[in-house]
Amino acid sequence: MDEVITIDVSTLYVESGTAKLSDLGEYEAEVRSRAGLGKVVVLTGSGPIWLYLRLAHALHGKAKKLVYSSPVTGEVVIFDHDPF
């Protein structure tokens, strides 16, 4: 069974209360650190679409599978590099 890492995007900017483009590099570094390598990563929580897009880009090549999860859509697979 694959290890699943769930990251609530809103926790990245909880101190300021608002996601800031000027902090984007820090958000990306934090998500890469939490995600590790070759794991299934689930992004959830409130956040601007630009942040979700950049985090997905930052995790490409790091995560085996990336999933977006929300109460409205359920789970949506963004990418899946598992050959099986």
C-alpha positions as a printed NumPy array, in Angstrom:
array([[  0.   ,   0.   ,   0.   ],
       [  1.318,   3.426,  -0.958],
       [  1.975,   6.011,   1.716],
       [ -0.499,   8.885,   1.385],
       [  0.516,  12.396,   2.391],
       [ -2.368,  14.853,   2.805],
       [ -1.512,  18.537,   2.669],
       [ -4.061,  21.184,   3.618],
       [ -3.039,  24.092,   1.398],
       [ -4.532,  26.674,   3.777],
       [ -1.949,  25.722,   6.428],
       [  0.786,  27.161,   4.207],
       [ -0.383,  30.733,   4.773],
       [ -2.256,  30.446,   8.081],
       [ -0.072,  33.058,   9.799],
       [ -0.871,  35.813,   7.293],
       [ -4.408,  34.647,   6.514],
       [ -3.846,  35.317,   2.807],
       [ -1.694,  33.524,   0.254],
       [  0.874,  35.901,  -1.2  ],
       [  2.683,  35.615,  -4.522],
       [  5.803,  36.953,  -2.816],
       [  5.834,  33.822,  -0.589],
       [  5.314,  31.351,  -3.437],
       [  8.844,  29.93 ,  -3.247],
       [  8.366,  29.181,   0.452],
       [  5.033,  27.443,  -0.188],
       [  6.558,  25.29 ,  -2.919],
       [  9.545,  24.341,  -0.759],
       [  7.295,  23.448,   2.173],
       [  5.04 ,  21.238,   0.042],
       [  8.018,  19.456,  -1.545],
       [  9.42 ,  18.843,   1.942],
       [  6.132,  17.46 ,   3.301],
       [  5.482,  15.333,   0.212],
       [  8.81 ,  13.513,   0.101],
       [  9.615,  11.396,  -2.957],
       [  7.509,   8.793,  -4.73 ],
       [  4.441,   9.055,  -2.509],
       [  0.766,   9.667,  -3.157],
       [  0.001,  13.297,  -2.307],
       [ -3.465,  14.712,  -1.691],
       [ -3.924,  18.489,  -1.802],
       [ -6.983,  19.781,   0.013],
       [ -8.229,  22.865,   1.851],
       [ -8.968,  26.387,   0.758],
       [ -6.524,  28.256,  -1.415],
       [ -6.337,  30.302,  -4.583],
       [ -6.239,  28.43 ,  -7.863],
       [ -2.853,  29.93 ,  -8.781],
       [ -1.384,  28.362,  -5.641],
       [ -2.85 ,  24.928,  -6.395],
       [ -1.491,  25.105,  -9.955],
       [  2.014,  26.044,  -8.848],
       [  2.044,  23.369,  -6.128],
       [  0.993,  20.742,  -8.665],
       [  3.821,  21.878, -10.92 ],
       [  6.299,  21.767,  -8.009],
       [  5.25 ,  18.195,  -7.147],
       [  5.475,  16.855, -10.696],
       [  8.415,  14.46 , -10.795],
       [  8.427,  14.218,  -6.983],
       [  5.07 ,  12.588,  -6.191],
       [  3.995,   9.265,  -7.678],
       [  0.396,  10.453,  -7.777],
       [ -1.236,  13.806,  -7.075],
       [ -4.879,  14.092,  -6.09 ],
       [ -7.069,  17.127,  -5.42 ],
       [ -9.784,  16.536,  -2.832],
       [-12.738,  18.745,  -1.947],
       [-16.153,  18.168,  -0.388],
       [-17.78 ,  19.267,  -3.66 ],
       [-15.817,  17.208,  -6.199],
       [-14.497,  14.366,  -4.106],
       [-11.1  ,  13.141,  -5.288],
       [ -9.772,  14.252,  -8.682],
       [ -6.55 ,  12.68 ,  -9.948],
       [ -4.224,  15.381, -11.298],
       [ -1.484,  12.977, -12.361],
       [ -0.623,   9.339, -11.754],
       [  2.829,   8.018, -12.645],
       [  2.322,   4.571, -11.145],
       [  3.058,   2.099, -13.954],
       [  0.675,  -0.459, -12.449]])
